[in-house]
Amino acid sequence: WLNELSPVLLSERPELISLKGYNLVLLGKVDAGRRLLDQACARMAGDPGSAVEWAQSLVFRSKAHRYMGDYQQAEDDADSVLDLYEQQDTGVEERADLYAMAQNAKGLALCMMGNSELGIEWLQQALTSYLLQDDVQSVATVSMSIAIEYANSGQNEEALQLFEQANEAWHEVHNLAGQAGALNSIGVHHHQLGEYD
């Protein structure tokens, strides 16, 4: 439906430009999507009436930056959302979902820049936030991210616990593809440890 909107309407509504940009990112057209997200963020920056939409656009753009390998920019956008969350009377402070998304974005960016220890701390905070919100899909996704980081750093027991947590969450939301990924990771994990039973 975004493609059917008139250019005039899109130009008047930066939050729609943001959604269209994020949609392009998710469809694999990351550079084009990021350019639209840049436009939307520039139009909303500093506007108190658009703080929530700006925060959401920054989270979306953080993901685009990460996909493009621009990890510092991804972290910067996440930090901007975290800063907005701490301010009062913007509306952002009431959006725990945006806060969790920013924690996750920051953690992933830090991990990609080689700071796994601090990145895992941020991912753990995101996981706690998602658990408090009962967002099972995000619990599964973040559990997998943390488990992969633990596995990469040789923390096998921690990794296994989180792969199993992700598997349970995927099972709860009936996501067979997610379950398959988690179960495969559990199997690979046991294989690497020589546990063939």
Salt bridges, closest charged atoms under 4 A:
GLU15 OE2 - ARG13 NE 2.53
ASP31 OD1 - ARG34 NH1 3.56
ASP31 OD2 - ARG35 NH1 2.46
ASP38 OD2 - ARG34 NE 3.32
ASP38 OD1 - ARG61 NH1 3.16
GLU75 OE2 - LYS106 NZ 2.76
ASP77 OD2 - ARG61 NE 2.74
ASP77 OD2 - HIS65 NE2 3.50
ASP79 OD1 - LYS106 NZ 2.76
ASP97 OD2 - ARG95 NH2 2.77
GLU195 OE1 - HIS190 ND1 2.54
